[in-house]
Amino acid sequence: MNAPHANATAATAADGLSTCLKNQPAEEAIAHVVDCICNHPRHRELLYKALAFCDEERDESEVESYLQTQPEQAQALQTPYALVRSLVAAGGLAQTRYDAAGAVLDSTRRAELAAQGLDDDAAAALAVRRTVTTTPAGHAAVALLDPERRIAACVNAGPARRDAFVRLLEHCREPRSLDSVKQLLDEHPALEPTARSGGQRLHAVYFIDRLNEVGGLVWDGSWVTTEAGKRFLASV
């Protein structure tokens, strides 16, 4: 390779790297989205699911309908509308507004409307469709908070308890009552007192709570292993 060609190749590679780095979301932007998702345990999985669902552009009403069908919504303290709004405010979702002609009501269009004498309220009133799409920061948060990774970290944190967690996930492939889970783990050695448990015997609820926190189990009238939990089991 001659020197001019080598220099051109290196310059092209450097430009590509520079473009790639510019497209990477700032750590602070990612942190805002992660904080939004993890702010309240009852909303964590719903917010995560919303970001994953909006990998492609979705009508806001479609996202709200999707969240309404999720089992976690029964325990939520906010409506799907409010949850979507919080993700937009945190920078995890980008909102796009369209007028009746299908034109995007972005800053350029609003400036044109302002020049025609329309104020901000009048311009906003032209929106007949609102969509949301996951932002780069939102995509990064989805990768960081992948429930399969969270489940694996929980299950593998302590070798002595790993079998109990795995058995519980397997057991709840079919909906199970709390009594059924208690019977499953009643004689399991993982419940015995240890220094790690402060000398106290653990209860089945401890294992349920841990898996619920990381997205492995969900309450849907009974305890059920989530799709992420099932995918984790397939890798065990």
Salt bridges, closest charged atoms under 4 A:
GLU28 OE2 - HIS32 NE2 3.80
GLU45 OE2 - ARG44 NE 3.30
GLU45 OE2 - ARG150 NH1 2.77
ASP55 OD1 - HIS139 ND1 3.67
ASP59 OD1 - ARG129 NE 2.64
GLU60 OE2 - ARG85 NH2 2.82
GLU62 OE2 - ARG58 NH1 2.96
GLU72 OE1 - LYS49 NZ 3.07
GLU112 OE1 - ARG109 NH1 3.28
GLU148 OE2 - ARG231 NE 2.62
ASP163 OD2 - ARG167 NE 2.80
ASP163 OD2 - HIS188 NE2 2.69
GLU170 OE1 - ARG173 NE 2.86
GLU192 OE2 - ARG201 NH1 2.66
GLU213 OE2 - ARG210 NH2 2.69
GLU227 OE2 - LYS230 NZ 3.62
